[in-house]
């Protein structure tokens, strides 16, 4: 393995209003290696990479790429110099085709016209090289998140990049797609590409990386060869303390049947005759492969996806839930999988994002909103969720992905729901913050609330849930008790109708 230094970042400092995001951070990437960058949400990982990629202008420090000092003014300049970044939050032109998204801003031309045939050929060539079976003409909005993520990865590779940054690349991928991604990364490493890999999934990091750099509170903490660090070492360096248990002790005791979902069938999706029950104080998991209907089930219950037939009952009462407003009124809350496109209001502040679903509580005389009441609830959410933010007025888009997730979860808790529907609630969240969210979910169950939780992480479902309903091909493939099941049994059920 070549040990030649490809990229050297030295003394990088970046300050935002009220917070020092990076404090004299240094980072070295060697050619033909995978260097993992780890830390809790808000540790500064993405900020450091955005300084490299030209999205942020660093306050001080130097960046050297192949012995040339660089300071990219924007992402186009970075891409032109062979530095690409696959972002955790997808930002794609959803109404355009796959090949449009890959070649946007650099279309192949034939005279003054775009050469569509060449663009198609070039796209197919990249996909064949990476072993991807995706139609270049397909419209992005018709694809699942996992396939859109693979398109983004293909786009980064299409630049013939020297350095590729992967920011939580597997957060929306199935196990099979993760394996495919690792093959792509191995191929890129063999070509001499330097890979910077940001992830909270420690098993992945241990498997794919050569070196690990750990950050905490905007500072460099340690850089070590991967084989020298155990998972316990990584957690201790990340959170600054020992974290002995991955999941809090289960203290909830499910009661009587409270939620009944009967013969749920989708109008415009593959849901067919989905029926299950959930109890008061129960955490019910929904497992399954990508496209199994997990997300569609939650969205159909909440009324943002049209039902062809089926009923939802809460405490024996039929809830029509024809839209989100009616669902909230009936005591339902939904935390969506894609926080950027369906969760946050990026131009609004933390406070506005926190109280937007519970504004009626803050109305005075039915006319104006009480500022002090909104401040109080927002502060409760920040404290309960341990959200890292300088002020309540900070724009939510400036927070790390995990902290954005905490704001959205706090928003829904303030509506005091009877049923909380959680779609990948810990996606892109660090190990310390995950524990806090698990504890919040358990507290809700302890208070008699019903929680239904979708997760692609099997250990998470087994560690936090009481029962798991397994979906396959839009249908219920089976139901298991977490005390008497295994990952293998769940995977067998998940493949039942594929």
C-alpha positions as CSV (number, residue, x, y, z in Angstrom):
1,X,0.0,0.0,0.0
2,X,1.4,3.4,-1.0
3,X,2.1,5.7,1.9
4,X,2.5,8.8,-0.2
5,X,0.6,11.8,1.3
6,X,-2.1,12.9,-1.1
7,X,-3.9,15.5,1.0
8,X,-2.7,17.5,4.0
9,X,-5.0,19.9,6.0
10,X,-3.2,21.9,8.7
11,X,-4.5,24.2,11.4
12,X,-8.0,24.5,10.0
13,X,-10.2,26.9,12.0
14,X,-13.8,27.8,11.3
15,X,-16.1,29.9,13.4
16,X,-19.9,30.5,13.0
17,X,-21.9,33.0,15.1
18,X,-21.7,31.8,18.7
19,X,-19.8,28.6,18.0
20,X,-16.2,27.6,17.1
21,X,-16.9,24.7,14.7
22,X,-13.3,23.9,14.0
23,X,-10.4,24.7,16.3
24,X,-6.9,24.2,14.8
25,X,-7.7,20.8,13.2
26,X,-5.2,18.9,11.1
27,X,-5.8,15.9,8.9
28,X,-3.7,13.8,6.5
29,X,-4.9,11.5,3.7
30,X,-2.6,9.0,2.1
31,X,-2.9,7.9,-1.5
32,X,-4.8,4.6,-2.0
33,X,-6.2,4.4,1.5
34,X,-9.5,4.7,3.2
35,X,-9.3,7.2,6.1
36,X,-12.4,7.2,8.5
37,X,-13.4,10.4,10.1
38,X,-15.4,9.9,13.3
39,X,-17.0,11.9,16.1
40,X,-20.3,12.8,17.7
41,X,-22.9,14.9,15.8
42,X,-21.5,18.5,15.9
43,X,-17.9,17.3,16.3
44,X,-17.0,19.2,13.1
45,X,-16.5,16.3,10.6
46,X,-18.8,17.6,7.9
47,X,-17.6,21.2,8.5
48,X,-14.0,20.2,8.0
49,X,-14.9,18.4,4.7
50,X,-17.0,21.4,3.6
51,X,-13.9,23.6,4.1
52,X,-12.0,21.2,1.9
53,X,-14.7,21.1,-0.7
54,X,-15.1,24.9,-1.0
55,X,-18.6,25.1,0.5
56,X,-17.2,27.0,3.6
57,X,-14.5,29.5,3.7
58,X,-12.1,28.6,6.5
59,X,-10.9,31.3,8.9
60,X,-7.3,30.0,9.0
61,X,-5.2,27.0,8.0
62,X,-3.7,25.5,4.9
63,X,-4.7,22.7,2.5
64,X,-2.2,21.0,0.3
65,X,-3.3,18.5,-2.5
66,X,-0.5,16.7,-4.3
67,X,2.1,19.2,-3.1
68,X,0.0,22.1,-4.4
69,X,-1.5,24.6,-1.9
70,X,-5.2,24.9,-2.7
71,X,-8.2,27.0,-1.4
72,X,-11.3,26.2,-3.4
73,X,-13.8,29.0,-3.7
74,X,-16.7,26.7,-4.5
75,X,-17.6,23.0,-5.1
76,X,-17.2,23.3,-8.9
77,X,-13.6,24.3,-8.4
78,X,-13.0,21.4,-6.1
79,X,-14.6,18.9,-8.6
80,X,-12.4,20.4,-11.4
81,X,-9.3,19.7,-9.3
82,X,-10.3,16.1,-8.5
83,X,-12.0,16.4,-5.1
84,X,-15.5,15.0,-4.9
85,X,-18.0,14.7,-2.1
86,X,-21.0,12.4,-1.7
87,X,-23.2,14.2,0.8
88,X,-25.3,12.6,3.5
89,X,-28.3,14.8,2.6
90,X,-29.1,14.2,-1.1
91,X,-29.6,17.4,-3.1
92,X,-30.7,16.3,-6.5
93,X,-32.9,17.5,-9.4
94,X,-35.7,15.1,-8.7
95,X,-37.7,16.0,-11.8
96,X,-34.8,15.3,-14.1
97,X,-33.3,12.0,-15.3
98,X,-30.5,10.1,-13.8
99,X,-28.1,11.1,-16.5
100,X,-29.1,14.7,-16.3
101,X,-28.2,14.6,-12.6
102,X,-24.8,13.0,-13.3
103,X,-23.7,15.5,-16.0
104,X,-25.5,18.6,-14.8
105,X,-23.2,21.6,-15.4
106,X,-20.9,19.7,-17.7
107,X,-23.1,18.3,-20.4
108,X,-21.3,16.8,-23.5
109,X,-21.9,19.0,-26.5
110,X,-22.2,18.5,-30.2
111,X,-21.7,22.0,-31.5
112,X,-24.1,24.2,-29.5
113,X,-26.5,21.3,-28.7
114,X,-26.3,18.8,-25.8
115,X,-25.2,15.4,-27.1
116,X,-27.8,13.1,-25.5
117,X,-26.5,10.0,-27.1
118,X,-23.0,10.6,-25.8
119,X,-24.4,11.5,-22.3
120,X,-26.3,8.1,-22.3
121,X,-23.2,6.2,-23.4
122,X,-21.0,7.8,-20.8
123,X,-23.6,7.2,-18.1
124,X,-23.9,3.5,-19.1
125,X,-20.1,3.2,-19.1
126,X,-19.8,4.6,-15.5
127,X,-22.6,2.3,-14.3
128,X,-21.1,-0.8,-16.0
129,X,-17.7,0.1,-14.4
130,X,-19.4,0.2,-11.0
131,X,-21.7,-2.8,-11.6
132,X,-24.9,-0.7,-11.2
133,X,-28.1,-1.6,-13.0
134,X,-29.9,1.7,-13.3
135,X,-31.7,3.2,-16.3
136,X,-30.0,6.5,-17.3
137,X,-33.3,7.8,-18.5
138,X,-35.2,7.1,-15.3
139,X,-36.6,10.2,-13.5
140,X,-34.9,10.6,-10.0
141,X,-38.2,11.1,-8.1
142,X,-39.4,7.6,-9.1
143,X,-36.4,5.9,-7.4
144,X,-35.9,4.8,-3.8
145,X,-33.5,6.8,-1.7
146,X,-30.9,4.0,-1.8
147,X,-30.7,4.0,-5.6
148,X,-30.5,7.8,-5.6
149,X,-27.6,7.5,-3.2
150,X,-25.8,5.1,-5.6
151,X,-26.3,7.6,-8.5
152,X,-24.6,10.2,-6.3
153,X,-21.7,7.9,-5.8
154,X,-21.5,7.2,-9.5
155,X,-21.5,11.0,-10.1
156,X,-18.5,11.4,-7.8
157,X,-16.6,8.6,-9.5
158,X,-17.4,10.1,-13.0
159,X,-15.1,13.1,-12.2
160,X,-12.1,10.7,-12.1
161,X,-11.5,12.1,-8.6
162,X,-8.2,11.8,-6.7
163,X,-10.1,12.4,-3.4
164,X,-13.6,11.3,-2.7
165,X,-15.4,12.1,0.6
166,X,-18.2,9.8,1.6
167,X,-20.5,11.4,4.3
168,X,-22.7,8.7,5.8
169,X,-23.0,6.9,2.5
170,X,-24.7,3.8,3.8
171,X,-27.4,5.5,6.0
172,X,-30.1,4.7,3.4
173,X,-28.6,1.6,1.8
174,X,-29.7,-2.0,2.2
175,X,-27.1,-4.6,3.3
176,X,-26.7,-5.9,-0.2
177,X,-26.1,-2.3,-1.5
178,X,-23.6,-1.7,1.3
179,X,-21.6,-4.7,0.1
180,X,-21.7,-3.3,-3.4
181,X,-20.5,0.1,-2.2
182,X,-17.6,-1.6,-0.4
183,X,-16.6,-3.3,-3.6
184,X,-16.6,0.1,-5.3
185,X,-14.5,1.6,-2.5
186,X,-12.0,-1.3,-2.8
187,X,-11.8,-0.7,-6.5
188,X,-11.1,3.0,-6.0
189,X,-8.5,2.3,-3.4
190,X,-6.7,0.0,-5.7
191,X,-6.6,2.8,-8.3
192,X,-4.8,5.1,-5.8
193,X,-7.9,7.2,-4.9
194,X,-7.8,8.6,-1.4
195,X,-11.2,8.0,0.4
196,X,-12.4,10.0,3.4
197,X,-15.2,8.0,5.0
198,X,-17.5,9.6,7.5
199,X,-19.8,7.2,9.4
200,X,-21.2,6.4,12.8
201,X,-21.4,2.7,12.0
202,X,-18.4,1.3,13.8
203,X,-18.6,-2.3,12.3
204,X,-18.3,-0.7,8.8
205,X,-15.5,1.6,9.9
206,X,-13.5,-1.3,11.3
207,X,-14.0,-3.3,8.1
208,X,-13.4,-0.7,5.4
209,X,-10.9,1.8,6.7
210,X,-7.1,1.8,7.0
211,X,-6.8,4.7,9.5
212,X,-9.2,6.5,11.8
213,X,-9.2,10.1,12.9
214,X,-11.5,11.0,15.8
215,X,-12.8,14.6,16.4
216,X,-14.7,16.0,19.4
217,X,-16.1,19.5,19.9
218,X,-14.4,20.8,16.8
219,X,-11.0,19.6,17.8
220,X,-8.7,16.8,16.6
221,X,-8.5,14.0,19.3
222,X,-6.6,11.1,17.7
223,X,-5.4,9.5,14.5
224,X,-4.5,5.8,14.6
225,X,-4.3,2.7,12.3
226,X,-7.7,1.0,12.4
227,X,-6.4,-2.3,13.7
228,X,-5.0,-0.5,16.8
229,X,-8.5,0.8,17.9
230,X,-11.2,-1.4,19.5
231,X,-14.8,-0.3,19.3
232,X,-14.6,0.6,23.0
233,X,-11.6,2.8,22.3
234,X,-13.4,4.6,19.5
235,X,-16.5,5.3,21.6
236,X,-14.4,6.5,24.5
237,X,-12.4,8.9,22.3
238,X,-15.6,10.1,20.5
239,X,-17.7,10.8,23.6
240,X,-15.0,11.5,26.1
241,X,-16.4,8.9,28.5
242,X,-17.0,5.2,28.8
243,X,-20.3,4.0,27.2
244,X,-20.8,0.4,28.4
245,X,-24.3,-0.3,27.0
246,X,-25.5,0.3,23.5
247,X,-29.1,0.3,24.6
248,X,-30.8,1.5,27.8
249,X,-32.4,-1.2,30.0
250,X,-36.0,-2.0,28.8
251,X,-38.4,-0.9,31.5
252,X,-41.7,-0.5,29.5
253,X,-44.5,-2.9,30.0
254,X,-46.9,-3.1,27.1
255,X,-50.6,-3.1,28.0
256,X,-53.8,-3.6,26.1
257,X,-54.2,-3.4,22.3
258,X,-54.5,0.3,21.4
259,X,-53.7,0.7,17.7
260,X,-55.3,-1.6,15.1
261,X,-54.3,-1.5,11.4
262,X,-56.6,-3.6,9.3
263,X,-56.2,-4.6,5.6
264,X,-54.1,-1.5,4.6
265,X,-53.7,-1.4,0.8
266,X,-52.0,1.5,-1.0
267,X,-53.5,3.3,-4.0
268,X,-50.2,4.1,-5.7
269,X,-47.7,1.8,-4.0
270,X,-47.2,-2.0,-3.4
271,X,-48.9,-2.2,0.0
272,X,-51.3,-5.1,0.1
273,X,-53.6,-6.2,2.9
274,X,-51.3,-5.0,5.8
275,X,-52.7,-5.8,9.2
276,X,-51.2,-5.7,12.7
277,X,-51.8,-4.4,16.2
278,X,-49.8,-2.4,18.7
279,X,-50.3,-2.0,22.4
280,X,-50.2,0.9,24.8
281,X,-46.6,1.3,26.1
282,X,-45.2,-0.9,23.3
283,X,-42.4,-0.3,20.9
284,X,-43.2,-2.1,17.7
285,X,-40.5,-2.5,15.1
286,X,-41.1,-2.6,11.3
287,X,-38.3,-4.6,9.6
288,X,-37.8,-5.4,5.9
289,X,-35.6,-4.8,2.9
290,X,-35.6,-1.6,0.9
291,X,-38.9,-1.5,-1.0
292,X,-40.7,-3.8,1.4
293,X,-43.3,-1.3,2.3
294,X,-42.1,-0.2,5.7
295,X,-42.1,3.6,5.0
296,X,-45.3,3.3,2.9
297,X,-47.0,1.7,5.9
298,X,-46.2,4.6,8.2
299,X,-47.1,7.2,5.6
300,X,-50.4,5.5,4.9
301,X,-51.3,5.4,8.6
302,X,-50.4,9.1,8.8
303,X,-52.4,10.0,5.7
304,X,-49.7,11.4,3.5
305,X,-49.9,8.5,1.2
306,X,-53.3,7.6,-0.4
307,X,-55.0,4.4,0.9
308,X,-57.0,2.3,-1.5
309,X,-58.6,0.5,1.4
310,X,-58.1,-0.4,5.0
311,X,-58.9,1.1,8.4
312,X,-56.8,2.5,11.3
313,X,-58.4,2.3,14.8
314,X,-57.1,4.0,17.9
315,X,-58.7,2.8,21.2
316,X,-61.4,1.2,19.1
317,X,-62.2,4.5,17.3
318,X,-61.8,4.7,13.5
319,X,-59.2,7.4,12.5
320,X,-59.6,8.3,8.9
321,X,-56.3,10.3,8.9
322,X,-56.9,11.8,5.5
323,X,-54.0,14.3,5.8
324,X,-51.3,15.2,8.3
325,X,-53.4,17.9,10.1
326,X,-56.2,15.3,10.8
327,X,-53.6,12.8,11.9
328,X,-52.0,15.2,14.4
329,X,-55.5,16.0,15.7
330,X,-56.1,12.3,16.2
331,X,-52.9,11.9,18.2
332,X,-50.5,10.6,15.6
333,X,-46.9,12.0,14.8
334,X,-44.6,11.0,12.0
335,X,-40.8,11.5,11.9
336,X,-39.9,11.0,8.3
337,X,-36.9,9.2,6.8
338,X,-35.5,12.1,4.7
339,X,-35.2,15.0,7.1
340,X,-33.8,17.4,4.5
341,X,-36.7,17.1,2.0
342,X,-39.6,16.3,4.3
343,X,-38.5,17.1,7.8
344,X,-36.9,20.5,8.3
345,X,-37.7,24.0,7.1
346,X,-34.2,24.9,6.3
347,X,-34.5,28.7,6.1
348,X,-36.3,28.8,9.5
349,X,-34.7,28.9,13.0
350,X,-34.5,26.1,15.6
351,X,-37.4,27.7,17.5
352,X,-39.7,27.9,14.4
353,X,-38.9,24.3,13.4
354,X,-39.5,23.1,17.0
355,X,-43.0,24.7,17.5
356,X,-44.4,24.6,14.0
357,X,-46.5,21.5,14.7
358,X,-47.9,22.7,18.0
359,X,-48.6,26.4,17.3
360,X,-52.2,26.2,18.8
361,X,-50.6,25.7,22.3
362,X,-48.9,29.1,21.9
363,X,-51.9,31.1,20.7
364,X,-53.2,33.8,23.0
365,X,-56.8,35.1,22.5
366,X,-56.8,33.2,19.2
367,X,-54.8,36.0,17.6
368,X,-51.1,36.2,18.4
369,X,-48.4,33.7,19.3
370,X,-46.8,33.9,22.7
371,X,-43.0,34.4,22.3
372,X,-42.3,33.4,25.9
373,X,-44.3,30.2,25.5
374,X,-42.5,29.2,22.3
375,X,-39.1,30.0,23.9
376,X,-40.0,27.8,26.9
377,X,-41.1,24.8,24.8
378,X,-38.0,25.2,22.5
379,X,-35.7,25.2,25.5
380,X,-37.4,22.1,26.8
381,X,-36.8,20.4,23.5
382,X,-33.1,21.5,23.3
383,X,-32.5,20.3,26.9
384,X,-34.4,17.0,26.5
385,X,-32.7,16.1,23.2
386,X,-29.2,17.5,24.2
387,X,-29.3,19.5,20.9
388,X,-26.0,21.3,20.2
389,X,-27.0,24.8,19.0
390,X,-25.6,28.3,19.9
391,X,-29.1,29.8,20.2
392,X,-32.8,29.1,19.5
393,X,-32.6,31.7,16.7
394,X,-29.9,29.7,14.8
395,X,-31.0,28.5,11.4
396,X,-31.6,24.8,11.4
397,X,-29.6,24.3,8.2
398,X,-26.4,25.2,10.0
399,X,-26.8,22.3,12.5
400,X,-25.3,18.9,11.9
401,X,-27.6,16.2,10.5
402,X,-28.0,14.5,13.8
403,X,-28.9,17.7,15.6
404,X,-31.5,18.5,13.0
405,X,-33.0,15.1,13.7
406,X,-33.1,15.9,17.4
407,X,-35.0,19.2,16.6
408,X,-37.6,17.3,14.5
409,X,-38.1,14.6,17.2
410,X,-38.5,17.4,19.8
411,X,-41.1,19.0,17.6
412,X,-43.2,15.9,17.5
413,X,-42.9,15.2,21.3
414,X,-44.4,18.7,21.9
415,X,-47.6,17.7,20.1
416,X,-48.0,15.1,22.9
417,X,-48.9,12.2,20.5
418,X,-50.6,9.0,21.4
419,X,-48.9,7.1,18.6
420,X,-45.4,8.0,17.4
421,X,-44.4,6.8,14.0
422,X,-40.6,6.8,13.6
423,X,-38.9,6.2,10.2
424,X,-35.2,5.6,10.7
425,X,-35.1,7.8,13.9
426,X,-31.3,7.4,14.4
427,X,-30.1,7.6,10.8
428,X,-26.8,9.5,10.7
429,X,-26.7,9.9,14.5
430,X,-23.7,9.2,16.6
431,X,-23.5,6.4,19.3
432,X,-23.9,8.8,22.3
433,X,-26.9,10.6,20.8
434,X,-28.4,7.3,19.7
435,X,-28.5,6.2,23.4
436,X,-30.3,9.4,24.4
437,X,-32.9,8.9,21.6
438,X,-33.4,5.3,22.7
439,X,-34.0,6.5,26.2
440,X,-36.5,9.1,25.0
441,X,-38.4,6.4,23.0
442,X,-38.4,4.1,26.1
443,X,-39.7,7.0,28.3
444,X,-42.6,7.6,25.8
445,X,-43.5,3.9,26.0
446,X,-43.2,4.0,29.8
447,X,-45.8,6.9,29.8
448,X,-48.2,4.7,27.9
449,X,-47.5,5.9,24.3
450,X,-47.4,3.6,21.4
451,X,-44.3,3.7,19.3
452,X,-43.9,2.1,15.8
453,X,-40.3,2.3,14.5
454,X,-38.8,1.5,11.1
455,X,-35.1,0.8,11.1
456,X,-32.6,-0.7,8.6
457,X,-30.4,-1.7,11.5
458,X,-31.4,-5.1,12.8
459,X,-29.4,-4.8,16.2
460,X,-31.3,-1.5,16.8
461,X,-34.7,-3.2,16.3
462,X,-33.7,-6.1,18.5
463,X,-32.3,-3.8,21.2
464,X,-35.1,-1.4,21.6
465,X,-38.4,-3.1,20.4
466,X,-40.8,-5.5,22.1
467,X,-42.1,-7.1,18.9
468,X,-41.1,-6.8,15.2
469,X,-43.5,-7.0,12.3
470,X,-41.5,-8.1,9.2
471,X,-42.5,-6.7,5.8
472,X,-41.7,-8.2,2.4
473,X,-42.9,-7.1,-1.0
474,X,-45.6,-4.8,0.4
475,X,-47.1,-7.5,2.7
476,X,-46.7,-8.7,6.3
477,X,-44.3,-11.7,6.1
478,X,-44.5,-12.5,9.8
479,X,-44.2,-11.3,13.3
480,X,-41.5,-12.1,15.9
481,X,-41.0,-11.5,19.6
482,X,-37.5,-10.0,20.1
483,X,-36.8,-12.3,23.1
484,X,-37.2,-15.4,20.8
485,X,-35.8,-14.5,17.4
486,X,-32.6,-13.8,15.6
487,X,-31.3,-11.6,12.7
488,X,-31.3,-14.7,10.5
489,X,-35.0,-15.4,11.1
490,X,-35.9,-11.8,10.4
491,X,-33.9,-11.8,7.2
492,X,-35.6,-15.1,6.1
493,X,-39.0,-13.4,6.6
494,X,-37.8,-10.2,4.8
495,X,-37.0,-12.3,1.7
496,X,-40.4,-14.2,1.8
497,X,-42.2,-12.3,-1.0
498,X,-39.3,-10.8,-2.8
